[in-house]
């Protein structure tokens, strides 16, 4: 099993990262392999559906790069293409492995990039502009995430005073990569929608709001592509009076629990998910044991939570109780500069 860690690398970000860091997990131990030098800020990574190729955005810039994953876990550079907008922040592969969708924050675009037979990327074949409140504004797309059928694409946009705070829902043409806007739902003012996660049955969507410091639960009607808000729950303790900056969100594989991270507060919020209704209730807050937990993900079997603390250059490993959702630090720390994303190849 190989773990790929994306990071920030630039002085403008006060970063310490050097590229994509690769670890191999052997007998439950992390073994450092190498760091692959890339263009600046390989800050978000994804694997294609075959797990033969890895793709990364270059945050704050305008590019996306493709790599082939070798048998020994190393990466072979393939090519770099334009993201068609400034500051790409997220990318995901469509269901038939023909396209990559890329969200750009400052560009306010969702681009469709074709995947060639050798895994390299072609220039964009479709670009959707998420307009702002004025002709000069953009809506600041922060994610592009597929539903479980691969037929719809959700795009949370943060607005940031010049655009719309929404989740946009697109119908995906998996043959051409074209996106057709179906609907949108508006978030609370100044909430800044950031990322969503979708339940396995495709009926529940959970959104984390960066400045709202809360999670919104939606019902998703896949026949019409409609999101309906049902609940909003805080990510921070009620007695906390400091600033917050919510970041990542994910459902545990057993879907009994939902987790979110809080930057500045430097914590992980655990929620219980009601099996029948999908409503969530707060279980606990656990210190992230580092500064600025920008990203986290579960191990493939769901037994561990890997938390990337960007500003303390660490990944902390927590055991996840499948019974009650509690998190226990496993006394395992991986040191790597300015980590912002984790991808795993089985």
Secondary structure, DSSP 8 states (H G I E B T S, - for coil): -EEEEEE---GGGT----SEEEEEEETTEEEEEEEE--SS----EEE-TTSSEEEEEETTTTEEEEEEE-TTS-EEEEEEEE-SSSSEEEEEE-TTSSEEEEEETTTTEEEEEEE-TTS-EEEEEEEEE-B-SSTT-B--B---EE-TTSSEEEEEEE-TTSS-EEEEEEEE-TTT--EEEEEEEE--TT--EEEEEE-TTSSEEEEEETTTTEEEEEEEETTTTEEEEEEEEESS-TT--S--EEEEEEE-TTSSEEEEEEETTTEEEEEEE-TTT--EEEEEEEE-SSS-EEEEEE-TTSSEEEEEEGGGTEEEEEEE-TTT--EEEEEEEEE-TTEEEEEEE-
